[in-house]
């Protein structure tokens, strides 16, 4: 096709699909103005020294070199974040699957239970819940009061003790099990009942049916929930910020990567360095996602 014919066809395509492009215009504005544009700008800023008050000064890969060689807090925040991800995601998915299995047994009032269990996922990332969590696990909070009244145990200050502070955030993450639970429940409802009936006639126990039928057929849902929840765990910010009052303490025990990024950007106004940290996080999440999809072929089983 010649260039002349192509130049004639383009206006015709645009005129015939004008209504469609008009409806897509808000999405295009949002994508280029709120997603792609800021992403490109942050990539440029990651190669600069920028403090919001002066024009960006190009420094090349200096920010990335500092992250790789001279930033101890980067290592500390990454260690805390990885521990949080490794602990919270499997525990949350396990608890969500157990609750989904209970709800899948056909109990009465199932919609009510689903709404109740899903509610923490809606509220868990809010500032109000983080403040409430801080009050629960404070030195004289509800948890320690119950431990003393019921068992005579004098509990520590869970929030201010570096040995326990991160675990309170992991418990908060597990409490937000509603979203993966709903997805697990939908996946369980898609498993044919006749497979369980056939296995039962063959004398298979409930445990054997779970590991030989339920889990293999549920692996696509487990894979989806695992990827989504891991990405969310890497991006966790609000609970750590509120519970530690924005410091990541005590002694950086709750210094999540996103919290450290926030401190660099809005605490010290090192926007260029914060942009480099943000792109490092993007690369880490992208590598994890790519690894998940590459490994899925070995353990995720589809109908075909």
C-alpha positions as CSV (number, residue, x, y, z in Angstrom):
1,X,0.0,0.0,0.0
2,X,1.4,3.4,-1.0
3,X,1.9,6.4,1.3
4,X,-0.9,8.3,-0.5
5,X,-3.4,5.5,0.0
6,X,-2.4,5.2,3.6
7,X,-2.8,8.9,4.2
8,X,-6.3,8.7,2.7
9,X,-7.4,5.8,4.8
10,X,-6.3,7.2,8.2
11,X,-8.8,10.2,8.1
12,X,-11.5,7.8,7.0
13,X,-10.9,5.4,9.9
14,X,-10.8,8.3,12.3
15,X,-14.1,9.7,11.0
16,X,-15.9,6.3,11.1
17,X,-14.7,5.6,14.6
18,X,-15.0,9.2,16.0
19,X,-17.7,8.2,18.5
20,X,-15.5,5.4,19.9
21,X,-12.5,7.6,20.2
22,X,-14.6,10.2,21.9
23,X,-15.7,7.7,24.6
24,X,-12.1,6.6,24.9
25,X,-10.8,10.2,25.4
26,X,-11.1,10.2,29.2
27,X,-9.1,7.0,29.4
28,X,-6.4,8.4,27.1
29,X,-6.2,11.6,29.2
30,X,-5.9,9.5,32.4
31,X,-3.3,7.2,30.9
32,X,-1.1,9.8,29.3
33,X,-1.6,12.5,31.9
34,X,-1.7,10.5,35.1
35,X,0.1,7.2,34.4
36,X,2.5,7.3,31.4
37,X,3.5,11.0,31.8
38,X,4.4,10.9,35.5
39,X,6.2,7.6,34.9
40,X,8.4,9.1,32.2
41,X,9.0,12.2,34.3
42,X,10.0,10.1,37.3
43,X,12.4,8.1,35.1
44,X,14.1,11.3,34.0
45,X,14.2,12.6,37.6
46,X,15.9,9.4,38.7
47,X,19.0,10.6,36.8
48,X,19.0,14.0,38.4
49,X,19.6,15.8,41.7
50,X,16.2,17.5,42.4
51,X,14.9,19.0,45.6
52,X,11.6,20.7,44.4
53,X,13.1,24.2,44.9
54,X,15.7,24.2,42.1
55,X,15.8,22.9,38.6
56,X,16.8,19.3,38.2
57,X,20.5,18.8,37.8
58,X,21.6,15.7,35.7
59,X,23.9,13.4,37.6
60,X,23.7,10.3,35.4
61,X,23.6,7.0,37.3
62,X,24.9,8.5,40.5
63,X,21.6,7.8,42.3
64,X,21.6,4.2,41.3
65,X,25.3,3.8,42.2
66,X,24.6,5.1,45.7
67,X,21.7,2.7,46.1
68,X,23.9,-0.2,45.1
69,X,27.0,0.7,47.1
70,X,26.5,3.2,49.8
71,X,23.0,3.2,51.2
72,X,22.6,1.1,54.3
73,X,19.0,2.1,54.8
74,X,18.2,0.7,51.3
75,X,19.5,-2.7,52.5
76,X,17.6,-2.4,55.8
77,X,14.3,-1.4,54.2
78,X,14.6,-4.2,51.6
79,X,15.3,-6.8,54.3
80,X,12.2,-5.7,56.2
81,X,10.1,-5.6,53.1
82,X,11.2,-9.0,51.9
83,X,10.6,-10.6,55.4
84,X,7.1,-9.0,55.4
85,X,6.3,-10.3,52.0
86,X,7.6,-13.8,52.6
87,X,5.7,-14.1,55.9
88,X,2.4,-12.2,55.3
89,X,1.5,-13.4,51.8
90,X,1.6,-17.2,52.4
91,X,-0.1,-16.9,55.7
92,X,-2.8,-14.6,54.3
93,X,-3.5,-17.0,51.4
94,X,-3.6,-20.0,53.7
95,X,-6.0,-18.4,56.0
96,X,-8.1,-17.1,53.1
97,X,-8.3,-20.6,51.6
98,X,-9.3,-22.2,54.9
99,X,-12.1,-19.7,55.4
100,X,-13.2,-20.2,51.7
101,X,-13.3,-24.0,52.3
102,X,-15.6,-23.5,55.3
103,X,-17.9,-21.1,53.5
104,X,-18.0,-23.5,50.5
105,X,-19.8,-26.1,52.6
106,X,-23.2,-24.5,51.9
107,X,-23.9,-22.8,55.3
108,X,-26.9,-20.6,55.7
109,X,-26.5,-16.8,55.3
110,X,-23.5,-17.2,53.0
111,X,-23.8,-13.7,51.5
112,X,-23.7,-12.2,55.0
113,X,-20.6,-14.1,56.0
114,X,-18.9,-13.2,52.7
115,X,-19.6,-9.5,53.3
116,X,-18.4,-9.7,56.9
117,X,-15.2,-11.5,56.0
118,X,-14.5,-9.1,53.0
119,X,-14.9,-6.0,55.2
120,X,-11.4,-6.0,56.6
121,X,-10.0,-5.9,53.1
122,X,-11.9,-2.7,52.5
123,X,-10.8,-1.1,55.8
124,X,-7.4,-2.7,56.4
125,X,-5.3,-0.1,54.4
126,X,-7.1,2.9,56.0
127,X,-5.5,5.3,58.4
128,X,-8.3,4.6,61.0
129,X,-7.6,0.9,61.1
130,X,-3.8,1.5,61.4
131,X,-4.5,3.8,64.4
132,X,-6.8,1.3,65.9
133,X,-4.2,-1.4,65.4
134,X,-1.6,0.8,67.2
135,X,-4.0,1.1,70.2
136,X,-4.6,-2.6,70.3
137,X,-0.9,-3.5,70.4
138,X,0.4,-0.7,72.5
139,X,2.0,-1.3,75.9
140,X,-1.3,-0.8,77.7
141,X,-3.5,-1.8,74.8
142,X,-6.3,-4.3,74.6
143,X,-4.1,-7.2,73.7
144,X,-1.9,-6.9,76.8
145,X,-5.0,-6.3,79.0
146,X,-6.5,-9.5,77.7
147,X,-3.3,-11.4,78.2
148,X,-3.1,-10.2,81.8
149,X,-6.7,-10.7,82.7
150,X,-7.0,-14.2,81.1
151,X,-3.6,-15.7,81.5
152,X,-1.7,-13.5,84.0
153,X,0.9,-12.7,81.3
154,X,2.4,-9.3,81.2
155,X,2.8,-8.6,77.5
156,X,5.5,-6.4,76.0
157,X,4.9,-3.1,74.1
158,X,4.4,-4.8,70.8
159,X,4.7,-1.6,68.8
160,X,7.8,-0.2,70.4
161,X,9.7,-3.5,70.8
162,X,11.8,-4.2,67.6
163,X,11.5,-7.9,68.2
164,X,7.7,-7.8,67.8
165,X,6.8,-4.6,65.9
166,X,7.0,-6.1,62.4
167,X,4.9,-9.1,63.4
168,X,2.0,-6.8,64.4
169,X,2.0,-5.5,60.8
170,X,2.1,-9.1,59.5
171,X,-1.0,-9.9,61.6
172,X,-2.7,-6.9,60.2
173,X,-2.0,-8.1,56.7
174,X,-3.4,-11.5,57.5
175,X,-6.5,-9.9,58.9
176,X,-7.1,-8.4,55.5
177,X,-7.8,-11.9,53.9
178,X,-11.2,-11.0,52.5
179,X,-10.2,-10.3,48.9
180,X,-8.3,-13.5,48.2
181,X,-11.0,-15.4,50.2
182,X,-13.7,-14.3,47.8
183,X,-11.6,-15.3,44.8
184,X,-10.8,-18.7,46.4
185,X,-14.5,-19.2,47.0
186,X,-15.3,-18.5,43.4
187,X,-12.7,-21.0,42.3
188,X,-14.0,-23.7,44.6
189,X,-17.5,-23.2,43.2
190,X,-16.1,-24.0,39.7
191,X,-14.8,-27.4,40.6
192,X,-17.2,-30.1,39.4
193,X,-19.0,-31.9,42.2
194,X,-19.0,-35.2,40.2
195,X,-15.2,-35.4,40.6
196,X,-15.6,-35.5,44.4
197,X,-18.4,-38.1,44.1
198,X,-16.2,-40.3,41.9
199,X,-13.3,-40.0,44.3
200,X,-15.6,-40.8,47.2
201,X,-16.8,-44.0,45.5
202,X,-13.2,-45.0,45.0
203,X,-12.7,-44.7,48.7
204,X,-10.6,-41.5,48.8
205,X,-10.5,-39.7,52.0
206,X,-11.3,-35.9,52.5
207,X,-7.6,-35.2,52.9
208,X,-6.7,-37.1,49.7
209,X,-9.4,-35.4,47.7
210,X,-8.2,-32.0,48.9
211,X,-4.6,-32.6,47.7
212,X,-5.5,-34.6,44.6
213,X,-8.5,-32.7,43.3
214,X,-9.0,-29.3,45.1
215,X,-5.5,-28.0,45.1
216,X,-4.5,-29.0,41.5
217,X,-7.7,-27.5,40.1
218,X,-7.3,-24.4,42.3
219,X,-3.8,-23.6,41.2
220,X,-4.8,-21.0,38.6
221,X,-6.6,-19.1,41.4
222,X,-3.7,-19.6,43.8
223,X,-1.3,-18.2,41.2
224,X,-3.5,-15.2,40.6
225,X,-3.9,-14.5,44.3
226,X,-0.2,-15.0,44.9
227,X,0.9,-12.5,42.3
228,X,-1.7,-9.8,43.3
229,X,-1.1,-10.2,47.0
230,X,2.7,-10.2,46.7
231,X,2.6,-7.0,44.6
232,X,0.3,-5.4,47.2
233,X,2.7,-6.5,50.0
234,X,5.7,-4.9,48.2
235,X,3.7,-1.6,48.0
236,X,2.4,-1.6,51.7
237,X,2.8,1.8,53.2
238,X,0.0,3.1,55.4
239,X,0.2,0.7,58.3
240,X,3.9,1.1,58.7
241,X,3.7,4.9,58.4
242,X,0.9,5.3,61.0
243,X,2.1,2.7,63.5
244,X,5.7,3.9,63.5
245,X,4.7,7.6,63.2
246,X,6.5,7.8,59.9
247,X,9.9,6.9,61.3
248,X,10.0,3.2,60.5
249,X,11.1,2.5,64.1
250,X,12.0,1.2,66.5
251,X,15.5,0.9,65.0
252,X,14.1,0.5,61.5
253,X,12.2,-2.7,62.3
254,X,9.2,-1.5,60.4
255,X,11.0,0.6,57.7
256,X,9.2,-0.7,54.7
257,X,10.7,0.1,51.3
258,X,7.9,2.5,50.4
259,X,8.2,4.2,53.8
260,X,11.9,4.8,53.1
261,X,11.1,6.1,49.7
262,X,8.6,8.5,51.2
263,X,11.1,9.7,53.7
264,X,13.6,10.5,51.0
265,X,11.1,12.3,48.9
266,X,9.0,14.3,51.4
267,X,11.3,14.2,54.5
268,X,14.6,15.2,52.9
269,X,13.2,16.4,49.5
270,X,15.7,14.3,47.6
271,X,13.2,13.7,44.8
272,X,15.7,12.5,42.3
273,X,17.0,9.8,44.7
274,X,13.4,8.9,45.6
275,X,12.6,8.5,41.9
276,X,15.5,6.1,41.5
277,X,14.3,4.1,44.5
278,X,10.8,4.0,43.0
279,X,12.2,2.5,39.7
280,X,14.2,0.0,41.6
281,X,10.9,-1.2,43.2
282,X,9.3,-1.3,39.8
283,X,12.1,-3.5,38.5
284,X,11.9,-5.8,41.6
285,X,8.1,-6.3,41.1
286,X,8.5,-6.8,37.4
287,X,11.2,-9.5,38.0
288,X,9.0,-11.2,40.5
289,X,6.0,-11.2,38.1
290,X,8.1,-12.5,35.2
291,X,9.5,-15.3,37.4
292,X,6.0,-16.2,38.6
293,X,4.7,-16.5,35.0
294,X,7.8,-18.5,33.9
295,X,7.4,-20.9,36.8
296,X,3.7,-21.2,36.5
297,X,4.0,-23.7,33.6
298,X,5.4,-26.3,36.1
299,X,2.8,-26.1,38.8
300,X,-0.3,-24.3,37.5
301,X,-2.8,-26.8,36.0
302,X,-5.6,-25.6,33.6
303,X,-8.5,-27.6,32.3
304,X,-6.6,-28.5,29.1
